[in-house]
């Protein structure tokens, strides 16, 4: 028997409704408001782009949702806002500034890797700081991420801070070629440390393999980075480690002291060139914020802009907020019932209640019993009853 697809969703997609949707929109609005308070301008890019924009160094990403339009052109559903904004800036001749600050919110679509779970659609809010480089812009981006989480009532979180530049410099110092580096990065990205060990043991000396594995497998706070600075003293790696320490010290002065130095922080994106960071909240395995510096990104768009940004996974944030009762959106809510002669009176009176912030759901019930049944099924605690040109509020037992 043929499956009736009208009654099913594709794998990796879900409906969101009711209170969960209200919470998600509430958190989305908080994030955008936070970004705008730091001077970021809201931008909306299309939900479909040419697939070519999702390529780095000529290699198109393999997690795209591809489409073919009537002209036979290859398109893709929105996959990465960083690249869409890069396309916008690079193609818009009316933009003459040397730096840009954009924020966004919208759905992105990605085929997940096997260990990531089944979601193919994510609601993401984030920022892009384009044209600014140096330690102050790196600090500012992480600080904005902190303030935004705190405005969402998230108090207990940690920041895992790493550096793609440090890893790349370290592998260069150990004379590891580009092909092997790519395998190492892929294993780190997949958090497949068994495979990482095999790759290192097959392509490096035992001592080198142990050093790299130890770095990837272990992280820590300020004592950890100080130990690494001493270990790599007078090498090219030292300057990047000192850079990370200075970020930590500045953020500590700003009241941020929950940083873990972690060189397993890596991403499937190949355009990152500097710091990488992920934010984690209590008892949630997936990061709620991820970001970093990608100063070579605009080369593929024939421009020269440094770039840093981050994205917030609003699905993860919403689930955490719901599970921990972090958002209270319980406006007073009535169900409205009226008899056959009270429609006009009920409609006018309900409008007055709505102006006071009360939610009033007015439906055409055949009887009060029908209204009472609906109220119980849909979690209404009060019914406002209009009969004989009079009104009374009744509690739902």
C-alpha positions, -999 to 999 in steps of 0.1 A, spaced: 0 0 0 14 34 -10 23 57 19 1 88 23 28 115 26 1 142 33 0 129 69 38 127 75 68 149 80 102 142 64 128 128 87 146 154 107 117 179 108 91 187 135 61 209 141 65 235 169 33 249 185 16 261 216 36 272 246 69 259 232 65 282 202 57 312 224 88 305 245 110 301 213 97 334 198 102 351 232 139 340 234 144 349 197 132 384 204 155 387 235 185 377 214 177 402 186 171 429 211 205 421 228 223 422 194 207 455 184 216 471 218 253 465 208 248 482 175 241 453 152 217 459 123 191 432 116 194 416 82 171 390 64 188 370 37 168 346 14 158 311 24 174 299 -9 208 306 -24 229 294 -52 247 263 -40 280 279 -51 281 304 -22 284 274 2 319 265 -11 353 271 5 384 269 -16 363 255 -44 348 227 -23 310 228 -19 297 216 15 283 181 16 254 188 41 233 210 17 196 206 9 199 211 -29 172 222 -52 170 225 -90 150 255 -104 132 256 -137 163 270 -154 183 239 -143 204 259 -118 216 243 -86 202 260 -55 203 252 -18 181 259 12 197 284 36 226 265 52 250 291 67 241 328 75 278 337 76 282 329 40 248 345 30 259 378 46 293 375 29 275 372 -4 253 402 4 282 425 14 304 414 -15 277 419 -42 262 451 -29 280 480 -45 262 506 -24 280 494 8 311 516 11 320 511 48 351 494 60 333 475 87 298 461 92 278 447 121 248 425 112 225 403 132 200 377 120 175 351 130 161 323 108 160 287 99 190 268 85 189 234 69 217 208 71 220 171 66 234 160 100 263 137 105 253 104 120 263 112 156 247 146 156 211 134 160 182 137 135 174 174 133 178 188 98 163 222 105 175 246 132 164 280 143 195 301 147 201 337 158 235 353 156 259 381 147 286 389 122 313 415 129 329 422 95 360 443 89 373 443 125 403 423 137 424 421 168 419 411 203 394 437 213 369 425 186 374 389 197 367 399 233 337 419 224 321 391 205 325 366 233 312 393 258 281 399 237 274 361 236 276 361 274 253 391 279 228 376 255 226 343 273 222 361 306 193 382 292 177 348 284 180 340 321 209 315 316 232 319 346 252 287 346 272 282 315 308 275 305 328 288 276 352 264 258 378 285 241 403 272 215 422 282 185 424 268 149 455 289 144 472 273 174 464 238 161 476 246 126 508 261 139 514 231 161 510 206 133 533 227 110 559 227 137 558 189 138 562 189 100 528 172 94 517 176 58 484 190 46 468 156 37 474 142 72 463 175 88 430 172 70 425 137 85 435 150 119 410 179 117 382 156 105 388 132 135 388 161 160 357 175 144 340 141 147 353 137 183 366 104 171 397 101 193 404 65 186 408 73 149 428 104 158 453 82 178 457 58 148 463 87 124 489 103 147 507 70 154 509 61 118 522 95 107 543 109 135 568 99 161 553 84 193 563 114 214 547 138 190 515 117 189 513 117 227 517 155 229 490 162 203 466 136 218 471 150 253 463 185 240 431 174 223 419 150 251 425 174 280 415 210 287 416 232 317 415 267 332 443 293 336 468 269 351 464 247 321 472 275 296 502 286 317 515 251 316 512 251 278 529 285 275 559 271 294 559 239 273 559 258 240 581 287 251 601 303 222 580 286 196 555 299 171 527 284 193 536 305 223 522 338 208 488 322 201 487 308 236 495 342 251 468 357 229 442 332 244 454 340 279 450 378 273 415 372 261 408 353 293 423 381 315 403 408 297 370 388 300 377 382 337 380 420 342 345 422 325 331 397 350 334 366 328 354 339 346 339 306 333 363 299 305 378 264 298 407 262 274 399 234 250 417 225 218 391 199 209 368 228 200 367 224 163 341 226 136 331 211 102 335 246 87 369 250 71 370 288 70 380 294 107 414 310 111 417 321 147 398 317 180 370 291 182 345 290 211 315 270 222 291 278 251 276 249 271 248 251 297 241 227 326 232 191 317 230 198 279 255 179 257 252 200 226 266 235 226 241 264 227 265 289 211 293 283 186 315 308 168 349 320 159 371 340 136 373 334 99 395 361 83 400 342 50 363 338 43 359 368 20 387 356 -3 361 334 -20 340 365 -26 369 385 -40 370 408 -9 394 413 20 374 416 52 383 400 86 353 384 102 341 370 135 307 359 147 286 333 165 253 316 162 228 306 190 209 274 186 174 286 197 161 250 196 186 240 223 180 272 243 142 267 241 143 231 253 165 241 283 143 271 292 112 248 291 128 221 312 140 246 338 110 270 339 132 299 329 105 318 310 71 329 324 46 338 297 14 329 315 -8 359 308 -42 357 323 -63 337 298 -101 333 294 -123 312 272 -153 332 261 -188 317 259 -219 336 248 -256 328 242 -273 335 209 -282 371 218 -248 382 233 -224 380 204 -220 418 199 -217 424 237 -192 396 241 -171 408 212 -169 444 225 -163 434 261 -136 409 251 -117 437 233 -116 457 265 -101 428 283 -75 423 255 -64 459 258 -56 451 295 -33 423 284 -57 394 290 -59 366 264 -95 360 254 -104 331 231 -138 336 216 -154 306 199 -190 299 188 -200 271 212 -234 255 209 -237 251 247 -219 260 279 -211 223 283 -192 223 250 -173 254 262 -165 237 295 -152 206 277 -130 227 254 -116 246 284 -106 214 302 -90 199 271 -70 231 264 -60 241 299 -82 271 304 -88 279 341 -115 305 336 -146 309 313 -162 343 308 -198 337 302 -221 362 285 -258 355 289 -289 378 289 -266 409 284 -247 401 316 -213 386 321 -198 364 348 -164 347 352 -165 310 361 -136 289 373 -130 256 355 -132 228 380 
